[in-house]
Structure formats: structure tokens, C-alpha cells
Amino acid sequence: MTIQEQILETISKAFAQAFDHQVAPDTLALQPTRKEFEGNYTFVLFPFLKFTKMKPEDSGEKIGQYLVENCDAVSAYNVVKGFLNISVNEQSWMAVFQALYQNEQLGQLPPKNQKVMVEFSSPNTNKPLHLGHLRNNFLGFSVSEILAANGYEVIKANLVNDRGIHICKSMVAYLHFGNGETPESGGLKGDHLAGKYYVLFDKAYKKEIQELIAKGLTEDDAKKQAPLMLEAQEMLRKWEAGDEETVSLWQTMNSWVYEGFDATYKKMGVSFDKFYYESDTYLLGKNIVEEGLEKGVFFKKDNQSVWADLTEEGLDEKLVLRGDGTSVYITQDMGTADLKYEDFKINKSVYVVGNEQDYHFDVLFKIMRKLGRPYGEGLFHLSYGMVDLPTGKMKSREGTVVDADDLIQEMVNTAESHTKELGKIEGFSEEQAKELYEMLGLGALKYFLLKVDPKKRMLFNPQESIEFQGNTGPFIQYSHARIASILRKAKQIGLDYSATGFEGLQQVENAEKELIILLNDYEKKIAQAGEELSPSVIAQYMFDLAKEYNRFYAELPIFSEADEKVRSFRVALSAHVAKTLQSGMKLLGVKVPEKM
């Protein structure tokens, strides 16, 4: 039983004995005591005054007295208005630390015996990944790691948008302007090559529109009648009919793109367990439409189109199949949802998709629940906000998109110049230095994008993200490297910092106590991040822990401490902080260096 659980159980008993009122321990909560007051935990009294029928101060005195007399962990208390501040005795802190230090399952909660699929990335094969994709990929990967740490069996899935008019635009432009260019002959990554022709299509298409407008057509008519657009639409029809030449070009260009994506994913440190392709799933879902009509979940209009009536659910009517029998996006999404369940028998399914799709997923989930799907209640849309740069928004059609590969490289270059400036690579080989720059550059990027609540739109500032001070990845990475250096020194001098090295130590300084309190919260933070599907919970905790460790390091000596037990304890405490930093940053997909 944790210290908090002991205290809450005793408070529950205090209510029963002193006020003749039953309050279950799991309905009570403690919060950390504010720094300006004495104590470790604070119990807020206001919600309970209705049955204590006493002033807040008197209620606090009564419960505080009961705690001191009946809870071994509590050494003292003080009451400030409606707040009961509770101090925990030093032996209890040492017992807590001993248990933490010997826990070989750090950061891993017990198995939930449930499967969850996290679908993220979902790129289009007509362009390379960009800054928005980075937030998506880092969020999806981190949420997968957090759910695995919460005891779920996690399947990381990627639904690739590899068909449709946008793909045909790149293909048409390639036929017109490509002259047989390949990634090798053009010296371009395959995804960049496809993106180049998508941009070329848009430029040539706009030119055609202007020419048609000059001949007297309206802008709408010009957009519809532009030869390139008609050609792209014809190409899509040919692709759907299985035309050999069209399918062959599609396969060739897509294979270039996948090679490019693989290189970017590898650089990003992101991986997948299962790929789904829209070219395989776009015809799915029509059988579900039939089922929905039979069950009365859907209805037909006079033009034979099929709709879902979601007015009772607070939405409107939603088209699920056109009158000519062709699918809309939601048709294939219903089919893909069933396919995922057939493949893995998942209990939960998390879709990591930008907030512009909020309505779409609200509709999809409500339909699947109305259809009585066994996984219906486990559907969740992890909606996230756009990422802006100080220079403004991005548009991929116009070629002004912030490319993921370029941004990652820019971050690595910035990390290199910044690290050299601060002289943090003394004694590094060229290979070690290169590895460090990549670790810092990518760590800065991931941490900056993950520390913000996913729902919020955010501004990414590359310069700010790479700083070694403040709430940044490099600050936490540097804190880990500092501890790694302490542990190397401890080994060199033969210091025993195993649990037996500081056995029997009673005295705990305030800075040590603060660290133990924080370390004791780690698994609670993992559970919270899993419940909220928010890596920002872990990021904030990592920053708080690194900051608290640096305060401890500044205030208390380690190797110059005279008492050997205290020395051992401080190195052990440092080691456990390093282990927790490494574990938590891994949940964010960030590596921590041993040396800096």
C-alpha cells in the first residue's frame, strides 16, 4: 500500500469515528502541498464540512490528530483555513524509496488483457511527409508506447491513402513532364519525386484555368473543363477498371514513395505492426449499408441514396451510400473498422487524426454503436490541432509545405552548432558526436511537439525547442547525461549504491524527499496519460523531475559528503531518477544520451 493510500484509508476511518460518516477511501484525494507551506500532502476539507458540521479549522484539527495517532506514515500536520497539510515521517520515505529502487517493472503496469489498435500517420502517396505529419506520427507512436506501459496489447496501424484523384494528379503530371525521371536519375527521394509532380500539376492546372477564363468561361466551368483535370478523372476511371498501363504506373510511383516513407519513418524512430491500403479497402462497407437498412439504422431516399438519421444523437442526417451505388468516405471507414476487428479482435481503436475530421469521426462512431458492434464503445478519435511555424501556415499544393525530412535535418544541424558552441562534445569521436546531434535534434523536435496538449493548436519554434534550459527535450537529455556521469564516477571509486549500501539510513533531506515524492508519482502519471491519451502528461512530468533533480544536485553534495551511507543513498537516488527519465522519455519516443 502506498503512503497516499495509507493516509486516505486513515482519513476514511477518521470520518467514520469522529463524524459518524462513511466515506470510501477511493473517493478521497490528496494533492502535493504548496511549497510555501509545511507538509508533503494536502487534504482539502471544504467538500466535507456539510457533515462534519464544524469550522474548516476545527475539522482539520480533528482529522489531523487522528492521522498522527493512527497512521504510522504521518509525523505531523498543520491546518491553514480549509486545507489540512500532512507531513510524512522520514522512515516512511526511505521505505518508499527502497520499494521503488527494487522495482524491476519500473514504468510497466499490470496486463489489462485487452487489445487496442492505434491508427496513425495515414499519409497520401502523392507527397512527402510534412510538419503536420510529424505531430501525428509522434503522437501516435507515443500513445502506443503509453498504452503498452498501461498493460494493453497494442497494434500500431497505418492506413495509407494510396488511391484517388490526388494520386492521379501526380501521375498525369509525371506523364506530361516526367521524361522518364526516377529517384536515382533525379537525385530525389521517391516521396519527394511524387510531390514534385503534384506541385507541377497544380501550376499547369491553374494556368489552364486562366486560359479558359480568358476565353469567356466562368471560374467554376474552367476548373471542371481544364484538360489536365479531365485527364486525371479519366485516369482514376481507368485505374478503377484495372487498366494495365495505368495500374503499372501507379505501382511504380507508389513503390518510389514507400521507399521514401520508410527512410523518413526510420529517421523519425517510428514503426508499424500493420499497414492497410485504401486501394484494398475503398470498396468495403457496402455490405454494412445493407445490414443497416435491414436493422432500420439507415433509410433510403427517393433517389435511392442511403442515409443514417443521427438527429436523436444530436447530429443530422448523414449520407452513407450515393444513389448510383458508389461509396462515400464513411462507407469505406465502416468497412475498415470491421476489417480491423476481424483481423485482431480489438477492444479499443484509437484514430490519430487532425481536428478538421471531428465531425466525421463523431458520425462514424455513432453509426458503429447503433449497429451494435462489439468494439463500438472502444472507438476514440485522438483529435489534435494544427502546427504552425513562426512563418505561418503550410499548403502542399503550392509547394510551400514544411517538409519533414528537411525539418529533421535542420533540427540536427541546429543541435550540432548549439552543442559545439556550448562545448559539450569534448572527447567524442566523430561517430559519437553525429549520434548525439541526431539524438538531441530529434529529441528537441519530438518533445516540443508532444509537450503541448494534443487538442491545442500550437506554434513550433525550432530555435526555442533546442535550448538546454527550460521545458525542452535537450534540458531533460542533459540532466540524464549528468547523472550517467555521476554513476560512472561511483563505479570508478567502487561506491556501493545497491539497496544494501544505504540500508538503515533514517535522515532524509528536504530536496531528497521532494524527489522521492515525484518518483513515487511516475506510475500514476503513466495511468493518467493512458486514460487521457495525452503524452503531454508524461512530458510535463519529465520536466518536473529533471528540474527537481537539478535543484537537489545544486543543494546537496554527493561525492564530498562525509557519511558513506548518505553518499550511497544520493547516488542511488540519482540512478533511479536517470532510470525514470530514460523510461519516461522512451514513452515519448525520445532517446537519452549517456554522455554530453
N, C-alpha and C positions, 0 to 999 in steps of 0.2 A: 504494500500500500504506500503511495507517495505521501509526502508531507502534506500537500494540499488536501488529499483525500482524508488523512487523519484529522486535520483541522476541521474540515467540513462535517465529518461524521460527529465530531465532538460538539460543534455548533448545533447540529441537528438534535443531539441529546440535551444540550442546554435549553433549547426551545421547549422540549418535552418536559424537562424537570422544573425549570424556572418559570415557564409561562403556560404550562399545560397545553401546548400546541404542537401538533405533529407537522414537521417539515422534512421531506425526504432530502438526504444529503445531495443527491444528484440534481436537485432543483436550486441548489445554492452555488454561489460563485465567489471566488477571491480574485483580486487584481493586485498587481505589484504596487507596493507603497511608493508614493511620490518621493523623490529624492530629498525634498526639504523636511520630511517628517521621519521620525524614528520608526523602524519596523521593516519587515520584509513583505508581508501581505496585508491587504486591507479588505475588510468586510464592510459593505455598505448597509447601514441599518434602516434607512428610510422606508423601504418597501414592507418592513415587518412591524412598524410601530402600531399599525391598526390592531394587532393582537397583543403586543407587549404592554400597550396602554400606559406607557411611560415616556418621559422625555428621551430624545435620542441619546444624550449623555448617560442617563441612568441605565437605559437598556444596554448600552455598550459596556458599562462598568460590570453589570451582572454577567454578561456573556464572557467578557474578558477574564473575570475572576474564575469562572467555571473552567475556561480553557487552561489557565495556569495550573489549576488543581487537578485537572483530569486528562490533559493531553501531554504526553511525555515530550513532544517536539517543541512545545511553546514555553519560552522562558520569561516573556514579559508582554505587556500590552499598554497602549495609551489610546485615549478617545479624543478625537477632535470633531466636535459637533456630531454629525451623523455618521462618522467614519471610525471604525474600530481598527487600529493599526496593530498588527500582531508580529512579535519578534520570535524567531525560531532559534533554539539553542545550538551551540557550536558542534556538539557531538552529533546532532541530527544532520547537520550539513556534511560532516565527514562521512556519515553512513550513506547519505545520498550520493556523494561523490564516488565512494567505494563501489556502490552498485552500478553507477554509470560507467565507471572506468573498466569494470569487469564484464560489461555487457558486450558480448561478441556480435550481437544482432543490431548494432547501432544503426538507427535510421530505417530499420525494416520492421513494419508492424505485422501482426499475425495474418495468415492467409484468410481471405474472405470467401474463398471457394466460389468466386464469381468471375465471369469473363467480361471484359469491356473492350470495345473497339474504339480507337481514336483515329478519325479520318482527318488528315491534314495535307497541306501542300497543294494538291489539286491543280497542277499547272496546265496551261494551254500549250499545245505543241507548235504554236506559231511564233513564239517569242521566248527570250531567256527569262530567268527569274529576276525579280526586281526587289526593291526595298520592302514593299508591302508583303511580298512572299517571304522575306526574311522574318518578319514578325510572326507570320502564320506558321512557318516551319519551326521556329524556336519555341513558340507557344505549344504547338502540337507535340513536339518531342519532349519538352519539359513536363507537360501534363501527363504524358505517357509514363515518364520516369516517376513522377509523383504518385500516380495511381498504382504503379508496380510496388512502390515503397509502402503503399497503404494496404498491400496484400491482394490486389487484384491480379488476375492473369490478363495481360494487356496485348492486344493485337494492333500494331501501327499500320494503318492502311492509307493508300494514296489512290484517289480516283482521278485518273489522267483524262483531261478533256482533249481527246486526240482526233475529233471529227467536227464537222460543221462548217459553216460559211467562212468563219475566220481562218480556218486551216486552208480552205480552198483559195482564199485571197493570197496567201503566201505562195501557194502552188502556181496560181495563174501568173503572178509577178515573176516567179522563177522561170516559167516557160518563155515569158516575153523578154526578160532582161538578164537571165542567168548565164547564158552561153556555156552551159555545162559546168559551172563553178562547183567545186566540192570544198569541204572544210580544209582539206590538205592544200588544194591549189590556191584557195583564197586566204590561207593562214588564219582562219577563224574557227572558233568552237562551233559545233553544229547548231546549237541553240541560237547562237548569235547570227549565224548564217540565215536561218529561217526568219529571225526577227528583222534582219536587213531587208528581206524581200516583202515582209509585211508592211514595213515603212514605205518601201518603194511603191507598193500597190496603192497605198493611201495618197501618196503625192501624185501619181499618174491619174488616179480616180478623180481627185479634186480638180486636176487640170481639165479632164474630160467634162466634168460638171460645168465648169466655167465656159467652156467652148459651146456647150449645148444651151446654156443660159443666153449666151451672146447670139444664138440663132433664134431666140424667142421663146424657149421653153421655160416653164416655171422651175424654181429650185427643186421642188418635190419630184416633178416629172423628170428633170435632168438626173437626179440621183437614181431614179428607177431605170432610166433608159441608157445610162452610161455603159458603153460596150464592155468595159472591164467587169462591172458588177453583173451584167447579164452572163458573161463568161464564167464568173465564179459560181453563179447559181446553176448554170448548166453543168459545171464540173461536179458540184455537190450531187446533182441528179445522177450523173454518170457513176460517181463513187457508190451511191446507194444501190445502183443497178449492178454493181460489181464489174464495171468496165475495167478490163485488164490493164490497159495503159495508165489509166487514172490511179488505180489501186497500187500499181507498181511505183509510180512517182510518190504517192502518199507514203508508202512503206519506206522508200529511200530517204525522203526528207525527215520522216519521223525517227528513223534509226539514227540520223545525224543528231537530232535534237536530244534523244535519250542518252546518247554518249556524252553530250554536253551537260545534261542534267546530272548524270551520275558523277561527273567531275565536280560539279558545284555542291551536290549533296555531301560528297566525301570531304570537301573543303570545310563545309559547314558542320560536319560531325553529326549528320542526321541520317537515319536509316529506316527502312520499312520492312514489315513482315509480309505484306500482301499488296499487290497492285491490281486495281480494277481499271478497265479502259472503257470509255464511253462508246467506242466503236463496238464493244461487246454488249453494252448494257442499254443502248439507246432504244432498242425495240422491246425492252422489258416493261412490264406494268399493265399491258392491255388485259391480261387475264384477271388482274386485280380490279380493273374497271368493271368487268363482267360480274365478278364476285360482289362488288359494291352495289351494283344495280340490283342483284338478287336479294342482298341484305337490306335494301332500302336506304343505304348510306349515300348513294348517288342517285341522280334522276336525269332523265333525258329531256331536252328541249325540242321544239318542233323541227329545228334544223338538224336533228339527230346528234347534236353535241351533248356531251355528258358532263354534269356538274356535281359538286359537293355543296350542300347547303350548310354553312357553318354559322348561320346567324345566331343560333342558340348559344354558340360558343363565343359570341362577341365579335365574330368576323363577318364576312359577307359570303356570297356565292362564289365558288372557285371552279374554273374550267379544268377538267381532268382528261378530256379527250375531245379533239375537234370533230365537227360534223362529218368530215371526209374520212374519219377513222385514223387520222395521224396524231402522234403523241405531242404533248407539250412537256416542258421540263419536269413538272411534278409527276407525270406518268412514269418516266424512267426512274425518278427518285424513289417512288413507291416500290417499283420492281427491284431496284438495287438494295433497298432496305431489307426486303425479303431474302434476296440473294445472300447478303451478309449473314443473316440469321441462319440460313440453310448451311452456309459454309462453316460457321463457328459456334452456333447455338449461344450467341452472346446475350448477357443480361442487360448490358448498357451499351449505348452507342453515342459517342461524342463527335459532333461535327464542328471542326475549327474553320469557321468561315466568317468573313467580314460582316459588319453590322448592316450593310446595304441589303443583306439577304434575311433580315429578321422576320419579315412578314412571310416569306416563302417557307421558312422552317416552321413557323408557328402553324401554318396551314398543313404542311406535311405531317407534323407530329399529331395534330388533332385528328387528321384523317386516319392515320395508322391506329390511333387509340380507339376511334369509333369502329374500325374494322376488327377490333378485338385482338390485335397482335400481341403475342406473349412478351415481346420486348418493348411494347408501346410506352410503358411508364418509364422505361430507362433511356428514352431518347432525349438528348440535350444538345442545344446549339451553343457552343462557346463563341459568342459574338465578340468581335474586337474592333476597335476604332482604327481609323486611318493613321498612317505615319507620314508626317510632313518633315521636310527639311527646312532649314532657315531660308532657303531659296524658293520655297513654295511647293505646290502640288506637281504630280507627275502625270504624263499622258503617253502611253506606249505607242499609240498610232502615229504620233508625231516624232517619235524617236527621242523624246526628252526624258525618257524614263531613267531612274537611277538604277543602274544595273547592279545586281547582287555581287557578281564576280569583281567588278570594278571597286565597289564599296568595301568588300572584304580586303582586297589588296591595298586600298587606300588606308584602311584601319591598321593593317600590318606595317605599312610604311611609316605611318604616324607613330605607332608603338616603337618602331626601331629608332626614329630620330629622337623621340622623347626619352627613351631608355638610355641612349648614348649620352644625351645631354645631362642626365642625372648620374651618369657613371655607374650604372647598376649591372654591368656585364664584365667586371674585372675577372680575369682567369677563365673566361668562357672560350671554348673552341668555336670556330665559325658555325659548325653544325648546331651546337648547343644554343648559340645566340639566335640563329634562324628559328629554331624551335620555340625559343622564348618569345620572340617577336610575334610569331603566329598565335601562341597561347594568349598573349596579352591583347593583341589586336582583336581576335575573335571573342575573347572573354569580355572585353570592353563593350563590343557590339551587342553580344547576347545579353549581358547583364543590363545594359541601358534599355534595351527593348523589353526585357522581362520585368524590370523593377516597377513598371507602371501597371496599374490595374488594367487588365485586358480590355475592359469596356470603354476605357478613356481614349480619346483621340490623343496623339502625342507628337511632340516635336523632337526629332532626333538631332542632337548636336554632336557631331563626331569629335570635335576638339574637347568638349566638356567630358565626354564619355571615357577618354583615355587618361584623365588625370589620376595621379597616385594618392590624392587626398579627396575626402568627401565620399558621397554614396556612389562609388564606381566599382566596376569589376577589378581593375588593377589595384585598388586600395585593399580589397579583400585578398587578392592573389599575393600581394606584397606581404600582408600580415601572415599568410601561410608560410611563405618563404622565410620570413623572420623566425618563425617557430622551428621550421626544419633545421635552420642553422643552430638554434639552441639545442635541439635534440642531437645533432652531430657532435657538438661540443660535450654534451653529457656523456655520450658513448666514449668519446676520446679519453675523458678523465675517469671512466669506469663508474659513473654515478648510477646507483640502483634506483630507478624510478618506477619499478613494478609496484603493485599494491602493497607488497610487504615492506618496501623501502620507507613508507611513511605511516606504517601501522602504529596505532596508539597515539598519534598526534591529535591534540584536542583544540589548540588555538587556531582560529580562522580569522584572518584579517577581513576588513570590510570589502576591499577590492576582490578578494578571493571568493567571498560569499556571493557577491553580485554575479561573478562568472558562473558559479555553481547553479544559482537560480536560473540563469539564462540557459545553461547547458541542459538543465532538467526540463526545460520547455520544448526541446527540439522535437520530440515525437508528437507533442500536442500541435506544434506548428505544421508538421507533416500531415496530420489528420485534418487540420483546418484547411490547408492548401488543397488537399484531396477533395474535401467537401465543397469548397468554393471553386474548384478547378482554376486556381489562381497562383501561378508561380511567383507573383509579386509578394505573397506572404513569406515565402522562403527567402526571396531576395532581401526583403527588409530585415528578416531575422539574421541573415548572414552579415549584413552591415552592422546591426546592433552588436552581434557577437565580436566581430573584428574590432569595432570601436571600443567595446568594454575590455577586450584583451589588451589593446594598446594603452588603455588607462592603467590597467594592472601592471603592465610592463614598465610604464613610466614611474609608477608609485613604489613598487616593491623590488628589492634586489633579488636576483636568482643565484648566480654563482658566488657572489660576495657575501651571501647570507652565512652566518657562523654555524647555525644549527643544521646538522646534516639531514634530519628528518624534514625540516621545513624546505630545505633545498630540493630534496627528492619530491616532496609534495608539489612544489611550484613547477618543477619540470614535468611532473605527471599531469598537472592541471593544463600546462601549455600543450602537452602531447594530445590531451583529449580535445582541446579547442581545435588543434590542427586537424584531428580526425573528423571532427564535426564539420569544420569548414570544407574539408575535402568531400565529405558525404553530401552536404547541402549544395555545394556548387555543382556536384555531379548531377543533382536533380535539375539544375538549370542548364545542363549540357556544357558546363564550363570546367576546364582543367585548371589545376593549381600547380605552380612551379615549386620545386624543391630548393631552388637557388635563384637569387636575384642580386 
